[in-house]
């Protein structure tokens, strides 16, 4: 690939090239993701760092609490540790809530890239924030509240279990709601920036799609957790390098992994939307970026996004 083609791919995606033909298009979603990642992997660093700006308060607050926990680990009682964790989660609610608009902006850029379409990071990021910031704040507020609700609800009902086994049901319900929202929130931002829907419809459709394709949703979520899972395994096998492993994982998330995981989620969301939602919408495209079944060797000109 020459320098000119490489730069065309980088800025416009393969489909933006004048001499791009249908024969060059990927045949399935795995090939599409591979093609996109091959072209966009270096740009993910910039997107990741841009997104991390919104997380500076959350990172700073977490660092403060982590240092406090380490310094007082020998003296803190169980109740004091609980109080520290409770306070950390409570303050994290607004810290996470403010990330919603940035999440919408990044989701828009990565959605386009996952389709192998062009997206100018800063301008598209800004436009997506301007168009979706109010609804994005609602989703991010729920994201911030969910860990706090899970922690307080789990602790309360776990204590009540000592009095009656009847509290097994509400304990399980708290955990189930948290799991379902964790899966649904992956789709909420891509749906928000793709369709003109009220926020209640965004949340409802994200939850329903997550439940309908539950095995795939769980698989995608596990893929995004692969690095921390490997890190935990290494930490258990080699305890004396746990802090080094933690440092590497934190660095990876700060500079690359968040954007990479969001690209995976964007690709998954595109598949779901184009398979189950777009066929019901007049004029909406399906199989965007993929080779049509009945193709001829002709120049490919992508349609405008009409969703």
N, C-alpha and C positions, 0 to 999 in steps of 0.2 A: 504494500500500500504506500503510495507516494505521500509527500508532505501535504500537498493540496487536498487529496482525498481524506487524509487524516483530520485536517482542520475542518473540512466540510462535515465530516462525521461528528466531530466534537461540538460544533455550533448548531448544526441543523438535524443531526441524526442521519442515518443512511437514506431515509425517505426524502430528505431535503435536497439530495443531489439531482441535478438535471438529467444525468444519464442513468439514474437508478431504474432497474427493471424489476418486474414482478418475480422473475426467476431468481433474483438475489434475495428475496424476502425469506425470513425464517418460516419453517413449516409448523412449528408448535411453540408453546409457551416457554419451554426450557431453552430452545434455541434463541428465542427472542430475548430472554433474560441474559443469556450468555453474550449475545451481540451487544446489547446495551451496556453490560458491565465492562466489556472489553474496551468500549469507547469512552465510557463515563467514569471509570473507577477513580481517576485522578481528580475529577471535579467533585466527587463525593467528599473529599477533604474540606473543600471550601464551603460546601453546603452544611457539613457537620459543624464547622466552626461558627458559621452564621447562626445556626439553630441554637448552639450552646450559649449565645449571648443572653437568650431569654432564661437560661437555667443558672445564671450566675448567682442570684439570691439563694436558690435551692442548694447549689453546690457549697456556697459559703456557709449556710446554716448547717448543712450536714457535716462539713469539716469541723465546725465549732463543737458540735455535739460529739463527734467521733473522738476528738482530742480530749474533751471532758470525760468521756467514758474511759479512755485509756489511762488518763491521769488518776482517776479515782476508782479504777477497777478493783483494787484490793480493799478499799474502805466502804464502797457503796453496798447498801443492803438491797435485797430483792425489790422492796417497795420503792427505793430511791431510783433503781434502774428502770422500774416501771414508770415512775414519774418523769424521768428524763426522756424515755421513749415516747410517752404520751405528749409531752411538750413539743418534742421534735416533730411528731406527726401533725399536731395542731397547727404549728407555724408553717409546716409544709403545704397546708391547704392553699393559702394565698400565693405561696411561692410557685406552686404547680399551676394554679389558676391563670397566672399572667402569661404562661407559655402558650396558651391556646392560639392566639393570632399567629405567632411564629410557626406553630405546627401546621396551621392552614396554609401559610405561604410555602413552607417546605413541601407539604403534601402535593400542592399544585405543580411545583417544579418536577418532583419525582414522578408524579403521575404521567406527565408528558414524556419524560425520559423513559419510563417503563413501556410506553407505547412506541418508543424510538422516534419521537417527534421532538422538534426543537423547543427549547425554553430558555430564555435569557434570565439568568438566576435573579439578579437584583430587581429588574423591572417587573418580572412576573411574580416574584416573591412579594413585592410591595403591592401590586394590584390585587393579589389574592387576599392579602391581609385587609386591604381597604374594603373588599367586597364581603368578607366573611368574619370579621373580627368579633362581632357581637355574638353570633352563634357559636363561634369557636371558644369563646370565653365560657359559655354554658358547659360545653363538653369538657374543657380543661378543669372547670370547677368540680365536676363530678369525678374526674380523674384524681383530683386532690383530696376530695372527701372520702373516696372509696377505701384507701388504706386506713384512714382514721376510723371510719365506721367499722371496718373489718376487725381492727385491733380492739376497739372498745366493746363491740358486740360479742366478739369471741371471748374476751376476758369475762364479761358479765355472765354470759350463758354457760361458760365453762365452770364458773363458780357455782351457778345455780344447779348444775348437774350433780353436784355433791349432795343436794337436797332431794332432787327428783330426776329420774331418767326421762321424764316428759320433756325436759329441755334439750334433748338430743335433736328434736325436729327444728326448733329455732336456731340452734347452733349450726346445724347443717345448712339451713336456709341462708344464713349470713355468708357462709363460705360459698354457697352456690351462686348467690347474687354477685359476689366479688369476682368469681371465675367468669361468669357470663359477661360482666361488664369489661373485664380484661380482654376477652375475645372480641366483643362488640366494638370497643374503642379503637381497635385496629382499623375497622372499616368506617368509623364515624367521620373521621377527617377526610378521607378520599371521597366519601359520599357527599359530604358537605360542599366540597369545592367542585364536584362534578355535576350535581343536580340542583335545581332551584326548588328546594323543599323547606318547609317549616322545620324548626329544630326538633319538635316532637316526632315528626315523620322521619327525620334523619336517624334519631335514636331508635325508634321502633323498627325501621328497616334494617339497621345495622344489627340489632339484637336478633331479629328473625332470620336474617341471612347467616349469622354466626351459628344459630341453632340448627338451621336447615343443613348446613355443611359443617357440622360439628367436628368430625374427624379431621377434615382439612384445616379448619381454623385452629384446632389444637396442634396439628403438625406444624403449621406456619409459626405459631407462637413458640413452640419448642425450638424451631430453627433459629429464631431470634435470640434464644437463651442458650445456644450451643456453647458460646465462648465462656460465659460464667459457669456453666455446668462443668466444662473441662477444667476451668480454674479451680473450682471447688474440689474436683477429683484429685488434681495435682497437689492441692494444699493438704488434703487428707493423707496422701501417699508420702509427701515430703514436707512435714510440718515446719522444718526450719527455714523454709523459703516462702512462707505464707504471705509475708508483707511484700516481698518482691513481686509475687504473683498478683497481689492486690494492686500494686502500683502499675504493673503492665496492663491489667484489665481496665483500670480507671483511665489510663492514658489512651488506650484504644478507643474507649467510648467517647472521650473528649475530642479526638481528632478524626475518627472514621466510622466506628461501628454503628452509631445511631443512624446516620444517613444510609449506611449499607442495609441495616435492618428495615428501614423505612422504604427502601427500594424494593426489597423482597415483599413487604406488605403491599406496596403500590401495585406490583405485578399481580399479586393474588387478588387484590380488590378489582383491578381491571378485568381479570378473568371472570370473577363473580358478576360484576355489573354487566359486562358484555354478553354473558351467557343467560342471565336470569332477569335482568331489568331492561336492557336496551331493546331486546326484541319486542317489548310491549310499548315502546315509545316510538311514535312515528318519526322517521328521519334519523333516528339515532344509529350510530355505526356499531358494528360488531366485528370481532376478530381484528381489531386495529393493530397494524404492524405485522400481521401474518399473511402468508401467501394465500390468495383465494383458491378454493377447490377447483374452479373452472377458469384457470388462468391461461392467458396466451402471452407470448414473449413481446410485451409492449411496454412502453414507458409508463411508469407508475406515477400518478399525480394524486397525492392525498387530498381527501375532502376536508372542508372546514369542519371544525368541531361544532355540531349543532345541538349538543345536549344541553 
